[in-house]
């Protein structure tokens, strides 16, 4: 797998007040794997590096709070992605998407065309299968092309 993303995404989330200093190994690995891609996504919406890093850090803090619950779910990666999307949206205070646009498809287009991830990498980040990502990217491209 290629790494097209900045490795200076910051340290693993720090423990909050009253939390143990060491985080579970699985959580640290999850952060290590997803931080560069999460930061690349956040940088699309938040142009200042510090603002994007703060949003990603806040998302990881929220994920840490719900970590055991996420691990018990059928798709922890998808739930973590939803936390990131919500956190970035809060930081941008962006308007809701147009009624005929599906925000998740917009995210796929951003991850593919702006961030530069291939369909398998996107599937890994958002917690879905590659075929679904590829199909949704094709539909998004066709929908956009029909508007030209």
FIBANU-214282 format. One line per field, with one value per residue: x, y, z of N, C-alpha, C in turn; residue number from 0. Coordinates in nm, 3 decimals. Atoms other than C-alpha are relative to their C-alpha. Layout:
! residues N
nu c(X / ...) .
nv c(Y / ...) .
nw c(Z / ...) .
cau c(X / ...) .
cav c(Y / ...) .
caw c(Z / ...) .
cu c(X / ...) .
cv c(Y / ...) .
cw c(Z / ...) .
nr c(NUM / ...) .
//
This chain:
! residues 148
nu c(0.085 / -0.080 / 0.033 / -0.004 / 0.047 / -0.101 / -0.017 / -0.008 / 0.138 / 0.006 / -0.011 / 0.124 / 0.079 / -0.044 / 0.103 / 0.067 / -0.003 / 0.054 / -0.018 / -0.136 / -0.095 / -0.021 / 0.122 / -0.007 / -0.084 / 0.086 / 0.038 / -0.120 / -0.019 / 0.106 / -0.038 / -0.118 / 0.045 / 0.100 / -0.028 / -0.038 / 0.114 / 0.097 / -0.053 / 0.012 / 0.142 / 0.031 / -0.067 / 0.084 / 0.103 / -0.063 / -0.124 / -0.112 / -0.046 / 0.027 / 0.143 / 0.026 / -0.059 / 0.084 / 0.123 / -0.034 / -0.030 / 0.128 / 0.068 / -0.063 / 0.037 / 0.137 / -0.011 / -0.058 / 0.106 / 0.092 / -0.080 / 0.050 / 0.129 / -0.028 / -0.055 / 0.109 / 0.095 / -0.029 / -0.091 / -0.062 / -0.062 / 0.107 / 0.046 / -0.106 / 0.005 / 0.113 / -0.043 / -0.088 / 0.080 / 0.078 / -0.092 / -0.046 / 0.115 / 0.016 / -0.108 / 0.014 / 0.131 / 0.043 / 0.143 / 0.035 / -0.012 / 0.121 / 0.090 / -0.021 / -0.137 / -0.020 / -0.129 / -0.099 / -0.057 / -0.093 / -0.121 / -0.074 / -0.063 / -0.110 / -0.107 / -0.060 / -0.051 / -0.077 / -0.101 / -0.079 / 0.009 / 0.064 / 0.121 / -0.027 / -0.041 / 0.121 / 0.079 / -0.066 / 0.018 / 0.139 / 0.058 / 0.092 / -0.072 / -0.055 / 0.098 / 0.097 / -0.067 / -0.019 / 0.131 / 0.047 / -0.083 / 0.049 / 0.128 / -0.027 / -0.061 / 0.104 / 0.095 / -0.067 / -0.018 / 0.130 / 0.031 / -0.087) .
nv c(-0.117 / -0.122 / -0.102 / -0.130 / -0.095 / -0.050 / 0.081 / -0.089 / -0.020 / -0.023 / 0.118 / 0.070 / -0.078 / 0.004 / 0.035 / -0.114 / 0.002 / 0.119 / 0.118 / 0.055 / -0.056 / 0.085 / 0.034 / 0.137 / 0.018 / 0.000 / -0.139 / -0.068 / 0.047 / -0.061 / -0.140 / -0.002 / 0.035 / -0.090 / -0.143 / -0.075 / -0.012 / -0.088 / -0.136 / -0.042 / -0.032 / -0.122 / -0.112 / -0.045 / -0.088 / -0.098 / -0.026 / -0.017 / 0.129 / 0.012 / 0.023 / 0.138 / 0.087 / -0.008 / 0.075 / 0.142 / 0.034 / 0.006 / 0.123 / 0.115 / -0.002 / 0.053 / 0.142 / 0.064 / 0.011 / 0.106 / 0.105 / 0.137 / 0.012 / 0.013 / 0.134 / 0.096 / -0.018 / 0.080 / -0.071 / -0.109 / -0.099 / -0.084 / -0.087 / -0.099 / -0.095 / -0.089 / -0.094 / -0.097 / -0.086 / -0.092 / -0.095 / -0.094 / -0.084 / -0.097 / -0.098 / -0.084 / -0.065 / -0.008 / 0.015 / 0.136 / 0.020 / -0.017 / 0.114 / 0.115 / 0.050 / 0.085 / -0.043 / 0.109 / 0.009 / -0.113 / 0.040 / 0.094 / -0.078 / -0.075 / 0.094 / 0.053 / -0.098 / -0.106 / 0.058 / 0.089 / 0.140 / 0.097 / 0.059 / 0.087 / -0.083 / -0.067 / 0.102 / 0.023 / -0.118 / -0.024 / 0.122 / 0.066 / 0.084 / -0.068 / -0.002 / -0.106 / -0.128 / -0.017 / -0.027 / -0.133 / -0.098 / -0.005 / -0.071 / -0.141 / -0.056 / -0.008 / -0.105 / -0.129 / -0.016 / -0.029 / -0.141 / -0.088) .
nw c(0.000 / 0.007 / -0.099 / 0.066 / -0.098 / -0.092 / -0.119 / -0.116 / -0.041 / -0.144 / -0.085 / -0.034 / -0.094 / -0.139 / -0.096 / -0.061 / -0.146 / -0.063 / 0.083 / -0.011 / 0.095 / 0.116 / 0.071 / 0.050 / 0.117 / 0.119 / 0.028 / 0.050 / 0.138 / 0.079 / 0.019 / 0.088 / 0.134 / 0.057 / -0.018 / 0.121 / 0.092 / -0.065 / 0.008 / 0.140 / 0.020 / -0.076 / 0.066 / 0.112 / -0.056 / -0.089 / 0.073 / -0.092 / -0.050 / -0.144 / -0.018 / 0.043 / -0.101 / -0.120 / 0.027 / -0.001 / -0.139 / -0.071 / 0.046 / -0.064 / -0.142 / -0.005 / 0.031 / -0.120 / -0.101 / 0.042 / 0.060 / -0.030 / 0.069 / 0.143 / 0.025 / -0.011 / 0.110 / 0.119 / 0.090 / -0.076 / 0.088 / 0.053 / -0.109 / -0.025 / 0.112 / -0.024 / -0.103 / 0.065 / 0.088 / -0.084 / -0.064 / 0.102 / 0.034 / -0.108 / 0.010 / 0.121 / -0.003 / 0.140 / 0.030 / 0.042 / 0.145 / 0.081 / -0.023 / 0.088 / -0.018 / -0.117 / -0.054 / -0.003 / 0.134 / 0.011 / -0.073 / 0.083 / 0.106 / -0.062 / -0.032 / 0.123 / 0.094 / -0.065 / -0.088 / 0.083 / -0.042 / 0.089 / -0.058 / -0.116 / -0.113 / -0.049 / -0.069 / -0.128 / -0.086 / -0.040 / -0.053 / 0.091 / 0.095 / 0.116 / 0.109 / -0.032 / 0.024 / 0.143 / 0.059 / -0.040 / 0.071 / 0.139 / 0.001 / -0.026 / 0.121 / 0.102 / -0.040 / 0.025 / 0.144 / 0.062 / -0.026 / 0.079) .
cau c(0.000 / 0.134 / 0.147 / 0.058 / -0.015 / 0.186 / 0.332 / 0.343 / -0.019 / 0.068 / 0.102 / -0.154 / -0.443 / -0.344 / -0.532 / -0.786 / -0.832 / -0.880 / -0.793 / -0.497 / -0.186 / -0.150 / -0.411 / -0.503 / -0.263 / -0.550 / -0.656 / -0.299 / -0.271 / -0.605 / -0.487 / -0.155 / -0.331 / -0.608 / -0.460 / -0.288 / -0.601 / -0.831 / -0.604 / -0.597 / -0.978 / -1.002 / -0.756 / -1.001 / -1.259 / -1.029 / -0.750 / -0.539 / -0.329 / -0.376 / -0.755 / -0.760 / -0.526 / -0.746 / -1.058 / -0.887 / -0.756 / -1.108 / -1.248 / -0.990 / -1.071 / -1.440 / -1.349 / -1.140 / -1.438 / -1.647 / -1.364 / -1.498 / -1.845 / -1.704 / -1.507 / -1.826 / -2.008 / -2.029 / -1.823 / -1.598 / -1.421 / -1.748 / -1.861 / -1.525 / -1.552 / -1.895 / -1.745 / -1.471 / -1.719 / -1.938 / -1.642 / -1.509 / -1.858 / -1.884 / -1.550 / -1.643 / -1.996 / -2.070 / -2.416 / -2.604 / -2.554 / -2.799 / -3.109 / -3.016 / -2.659 / -2.563 / -2.291 / -2.127 / -2.083 / -1.927 / -1.685 / -1.592 / -1.524 / -1.312 / -1.115 / -1.059 / -1.014 / -0.875 / -0.695 / -0.583 / -0.695 / -0.779 / -1.106 / -0.949 / -0.790 / -1.119 / -1.299 / -1.043 / -1.087 / -1.467 / -1.531 / -1.697 / -1.611 / -1.413 / -1.690 / -1.934 / -1.684 / -1.607 / -1.975 / -2.058 / -1.763 / -1.886 / -2.239 / -2.103 / -1.890 / -2.185 / -2.416 / -2.163 / -2.097 / -2.470 / -2.482 / -2.218) .
cav c(0.000 / 0.341 / 0.622 / 0.948 / 1.129 / 1.339 / 1.139 / 1.444 / 1.394 / 1.418 / 1.183 / 0.929 / 1.077 / 1.165 / 1.036 / 1.277 / 1.366 / 1.055 / 0.820 / 0.582 / 0.706 / 0.401 / 0.333 / -0.016 / -0.146 / -0.197 / 0.166 / 0.291 / 0.077 / 0.207 / 0.566 / 0.496 / 0.342 / 0.597 / 0.928 / 1.022 / 0.955 / 1.120 / 1.423 / 1.434 / 1.429 / 1.698 / 1.918 / 1.931 / 2.099 / 2.282 / 2.450 / 2.536 / 2.238 / 2.313 / 2.323 / 1.994 / 1.834 / 1.958 / 1.811 / 1.475 / 1.479 / 1.553 / 1.269 / 1.026 / 1.139 / 1.063 / 0.729 / 0.649 / 0.717 / 0.467 / 0.228 / -0.083 / -0.020 / 0.023 / -0.301 / -0.482 / -0.354 / -0.528 / -0.255 / -0.048 / 0.124 / 0.252 / 0.388 / 0.558 / 0.716 / 0.856 / 1.010 / 1.171 / 1.303 / 1.452 / 1.613 / 1.766 / 1.893 / 2.057 / 2.230 / 2.358 / 2.461 / 2.381 / 2.394 / 2.068 / 1.914 / 1.975 / 1.751 / 1.534 / 1.478 / 1.202 / 1.328 / 0.986 / 0.977 / 1.322 / 1.186 / 0.902 / 1.148 / 1.362 / 1.062 / 0.942 / 1.253 / 1.500 / 1.289 / 1.036 / 0.708 / 0.406 / 0.221 / -0.048 / 0.221 / 0.410 / 0.090 / 0.037 / 0.391 / 0.404 / 0.041 / -0.104 / -0.331 / -0.229 / -0.321 / -0.089 / 0.197 / 0.140 / 0.130 / 0.442 / 0.628 / 0.533 / 0.652 / 0.978 / 1.034 / 0.957 / 1.187 / 1.471 / 1.409 / 1.419 / 1.771 / 1.904) .
caw c(0.000 / -0.088 / 0.159 / -0.012 / 0.308 / 0.546 / 0.829 / 1.054 / 1.153 / 1.520 / 1.812 / 1.924 / 2.123 / 2.475 / 2.773 / 2.913 / 3.278 / 3.486 / 3.200 / 3.208 / 3.031 / 2.810 / 2.546 / 2.423 / 2.161 / 1.916 / 1.950 / 1.903 / 1.588 / 1.462 / 1.511 / 1.340 / 1.041 / 0.996 / 1.112 / 0.782 / 0.576 / 0.828 / 0.829 / 0.448 / 0.445 / 0.714 / 0.522 / 0.230 / 0.454 / 0.695 / 0.503 / 0.805 / 0.907 / 1.278 / 1.243 / 1.052 / 1.308 / 1.594 / 1.430 / 1.379 / 1.735 / 1.865 / 1.653 / 1.791 / 2.145 / 2.076 / 1.921 / 2.231 / 2.457 / 2.258 / 2.171 / 2.349 / 2.212 / 1.860 / 1.887 / 1.982 / 1.676 / 1.341 / 1.170 / 1.401 / 1.111 / 0.963 / 1.300 / 1.355 / 1.007 / 1.099 / 1.411 / 1.202 / 0.942 / 1.216 / 1.390 / 1.070 / 0.983 / 1.325 / 1.273 / 0.927 / 1.012 / 0.648 / 0.498 / 0.443 / 0.097 / -0.184 / -0.157 / -0.457 / -0.337 / -0.096 / 0.141 / 0.170 / -0.209 / -0.192 / 0.068 / -0.164 / -0.445 / -0.212 / -0.090 / -0.446 / -0.658 / -0.405 / -0.145 / -0.407 / -0.252 / -0.466 / -0.409 / -0.183 / 0.036 / 0.060 / 0.155 / 0.431 / 0.564 / 0.567 / 0.659 / 0.352 / 0.061 / -0.247 / -0.493 / -0.316 / -0.327 / -0.695 / -0.787 / -0.590 / -0.745 / -1.093 / -1.010 / -0.872 / -1.182 / -1.413 / -1.214 / -1.236 / -1.607 / -1.685 / -1.539 / -1.780) .
cu c(0.089 / -0.045 / 0.018 / -0.031 / 0.110 / 0.008 / 0.006 / -0.139 / -0.014 / 0.007 / -0.135 / -0.078 / 0.051 / -0.117 / -0.059 / 0.009 / -0.064 / 0.013 / 0.141 / 0.088 / 0.017 / -0.135 / 0.012 / 0.081 / -0.082 / -0.040 / 0.120 / 0.027 / -0.104 / 0.035 / 0.115 / -0.041 / -0.085 / 0.033 / 0.041 / -0.116 / -0.108 / 0.046 / -0.009 / -0.144 / -0.034 / 0.061 / -0.077 / -0.100 / 0.058 / 0.139 / 0.120 / 0.036 / -0.036 / -0.148 / -0.037 / 0.054 / -0.084 / -0.129 / 0.026 / 0.029 / -0.130 / -0.076 / 0.061 / -0.032 / -0.141 / 0.000 / 0.054 / -0.105 / -0.091 / 0.073 / -0.054 / -0.133 / 0.021 / 0.052 / -0.107 / -0.101 / 0.039 / 0.099 / 0.062 / 0.057 / -0.105 / -0.052 / 0.104 / 0.000 / -0.116 / 0.033 / 0.090 / -0.079 / -0.079 / 0.087 / 0.049 / -0.113 / -0.024 / 0.104 / -0.016 / -0.127 / -0.056 / -0.150 / -0.029 / 0.011 / -0.133 / -0.087 / 0.028 / 0.140 / 0.009 / 0.137 / 0.105 / 0.064 / 0.096 / 0.130 / 0.084 / 0.073 / 0.117 / 0.118 / 0.071 / 0.068 / 0.086 / 0.113 / 0.089 / 0.000 / -0.067 / -0.119 / 0.029 / 0.041 / -0.121 / -0.085 / 0.058 / -0.025 / -0.143 / -0.071 / -0.105 / 0.081 / 0.040 / -0.102 / -0.104 / 0.059 / 0.013 / -0.132 / -0.051 / 0.083 / -0.044 / -0.131 / 0.020 / 0.058 / -0.105 / -0.101 / 0.060 / 0.012 / -0.132 / -0.041 / 0.082 / -0.071) .
cv c(0.122 / 0.098 / 0.136 / 0.112 / 0.039 / -0.088 / 0.085 / 0.031 / 0.017 / -0.129 / -0.066 / 0.084 / -0.017 / -0.037 / 0.127 / -0.008 / -0.127 / -0.126 / -0.053 / 0.057 / -0.087 / -0.038 / -0.144 / -0.006 / 0.006 / 0.142 / 0.078 / -0.040 / 0.062 / 0.145 / 0.012 / -0.025 / 0.109 / 0.149 / 0.071 / 0.022 / 0.090 / 0.144 / 0.053 / 0.040 / 0.132 / 0.123 / 0.051 / 0.103 / 0.112 / 0.029 / 0.023 / -0.134 / -0.018 / -0.027 / -0.144 / -0.098 / -0.001 / -0.079 / -0.150 / -0.044 / -0.013 / -0.126 / -0.123 / -0.004 / -0.058 / -0.151 / -0.075 / -0.020 / -0.119 / -0.124 / -0.141 / -0.026 / -0.019 / -0.140 / -0.108 / 0.010 / -0.086 / 0.069 / 0.121 / 0.111 / 0.096 / 0.097 / 0.107 / 0.105 / 0.099 / 0.102 / 0.107 / 0.097 / 0.103 / 0.106 / 0.103 / 0.095 / 0.106 / 0.111 / 0.091 / 0.083 / 0.016 / -0.024 / -0.145 / -0.013 / 0.023 / -0.124 / -0.121 / -0.059 / -0.079 / 0.034 / -0.109 / -0.018 / 0.116 / -0.031 / -0.096 / 0.074 / 0.080 / -0.092 / -0.051 / 0.108 / 0.109 / -0.058 / -0.099 / -0.146 / -0.084 / -0.062 / -0.094 / 0.079 / 0.073 / -0.098 / -0.027 / 0.115 / 0.012 / -0.125 / -0.064 / -0.084 / 0.080 / 0.010 / 0.109 / 0.137 / 0.026 / 0.033 / 0.139 / 0.110 / 0.013 / 0.076 / 0.150 / 0.067 / 0.015 / 0.110 / 0.137 / 0.025 / 0.034 / 0.145 / 0.098 / 0.042) .
cw c(0.000 / 0.106 / -0.063 / 0.096 / 0.095 / 0.123 / 0.125 / 0.052 / 0.150 / 0.077 / 0.021 / 0.101 / 0.143 / 0.090 / 0.060 / 0.151 / 0.055 / -0.081 / 0.019 / -0.110 / -0.124 / -0.060 / -0.048 / -0.130 / -0.129 / -0.039 / -0.055 / -0.145 / -0.093 / -0.032 / -0.099 / -0.144 / -0.064 / 0.009 / -0.129 / -0.096 / 0.058 / -0.012 / -0.143 / -0.032 / 0.069 / -0.066 / -0.121 / 0.051 / 0.085 / -0.054 / 0.089 / 0.061 / 0.148 / 0.027 / -0.039 / 0.104 / 0.128 / -0.019 / 0.006 / 0.143 / 0.082 / -0.039 / 0.067 / 0.149 / 0.017 / -0.028 / 0.122 / 0.108 / -0.030 / -0.051 / 0.025 / -0.068 / -0.151 / -0.032 / 0.007 / -0.112 / -0.119 / -0.094 / 0.072 / -0.089 / -0.056 / 0.107 / 0.032 / -0.111 / 0.020 / 0.108 / -0.060 / -0.086 / 0.081 / 0.065 / -0.099 / -0.039 / 0.108 / -0.009 / -0.120 / 0.004 / -0.142 / -0.012 / -0.037 / -0.152 / -0.070 / 0.015 / -0.088 / 0.013 / 0.130 / 0.058 / 0.005 / -0.136 / -0.024 / 0.071 / -0.082 / -0.112 / 0.054 / 0.028 / -0.125 / -0.083 / 0.063 / 0.085 / -0.077 / 0.040 / -0.108 / 0.074 / 0.118 / 0.124 / 0.061 / 0.079 / 0.138 / 0.098 / 0.051 / 0.049 / -0.088 / -0.098 / -0.124 / -0.113 / 0.022 / -0.029 / -0.150 / -0.070 / 0.033 / -0.066 / -0.146 / -0.008 / 0.022 / -0.123 / -0.110 / 0.031 / -0.028 / -0.149 / -0.068 / 0.022 / -0.081 / -0.122) .
nr c(0 / 1 / 2 / 3 / 4 / 5 / 6 / 7 / 8 / 9 / 10 / 11 / 12 / 13 / 14 / 15 / 16 / 17 / 18 / 19 / 20 / 21 / 22 / 23 / 24 / 25 / 26 / 27 / 28 / 29 / 30 / 31 / 32 / 33 / 34 / 35 / 36 / 37 / 38 / 39 / 40 / 41 / 42 / 43 / 44 / 45 / 46 / 47 / 48 / 49 / 50 / 51 / 52 / 53 / 54 / 55 / 56 / 57 / 58 / 59 / 60 / 61 / 62 / 63 / 64 / 65 / 66 / 67 / 68 / 69 / 70 / 71 / 72 / 73 / 74 / 75 / 76 / 77 / 78 / 79 / 80 / 81 / 82 / 83 / 84 / 85 / 86 / 87 / 88 / 89 / 90 / 91 / 92 / 93 / 94 / 95 / 96 / 97 / 98 / 99 / 100 / 101 / 102 / 103 / 104 / 105 / 106 / 107 / 108 / 109 / 110 / 111 / 112 / 113 / 114 / 115 / 116 / 117 / 118 / 119 / 120 / 121 / 122 / 123 / 124 / 125 / 126 / 127 / 128 / 129 / 130 / 131 / 132 / 133 / 134 / 135 / 136 / 137 / 138 / 139 / 140 / 141 / 142 / 143 / 144 / 145 / 146 / 147) .
//
